[in-house]
Amino acid sequence: MVSPNSSDFSFDLYPGLDADLDAAYERNIAQGTASPEDVATSGLAAVVQEALVKAPVPSSETLNPEASLWAVEELMPVLTSWKRYDTHFSSFMPDMSDISRNLVLVPWREMKARLSDFGGWLEGLRETQGLPKDYINDQLLTAIQTDQAIYRTPNLPDQMISMSTYLDRKIEQDGSWGIMLAQTSDEAGIDVLKGQSPDQLTENGEKDFKVAGQQVDAMGIFEWIALTLQENPRMLSSKDYSWLLANRFTDSSGGPLVPFGCWDVGQVGSFLNDADYQYDNTRPRLAVMNSLLFGY
């Protein structure tokens, strides 16, 4: 299980999450331990109610009651974290009836609309968050704002696509907001990944990176920014660095580069380094998108 207090990363809790939550909610209604009026005591709670009642069921497998309770408890603070940014978005809350629950929300449509001034848009969000503007490597920020092809294609990782194409595909798949299962511990990766470069992890960018057969390389610059907006970024790679393996591009000299993120000198940092760089404190921050997690 992934939690802010653990570096462990497991997918055992997630298959059948929607079906189990739906069933638990219906049982509580039938037994009189919950009611629509109780659930709808606040705007966020109403969203949770809508998610429990209407969300699609991706699997017939079920979770144990402890896992279901944990999932519900995790959903509320996730929504609360994003509520503070409502004035920055054209429409704030995602339609929870169209997505499955997860730990991190990503505002695909808003990011697409803000590509050309991504740095300025992000600065406004950081002000709301009470943080100084990010440090973003100039070449990386230029790649974002000029719509360069730096996103690796899932299942075809050696084929690069532009920022806007990537976001368009996510919007088509997920709607305005997407979800991902992301490692939210301060320390990135797991111990066995220490000292391995992006080239080693992905066979020079030609393969997906997997752990125990599960593709876990979905963390890119957009996902990293969303994670640091939702969570306390001071507790994300405060003493190490998070490789963002979903991104890869070539510099002017022909060498491949991969971004990495961290909390550094009082601000969120997004840097670039050589794809063959090896150091124990730079490891991939593990993440799975909903399409891979639930097999959509």
Disulfide bonds with the S-S distance in Angstrom:
none
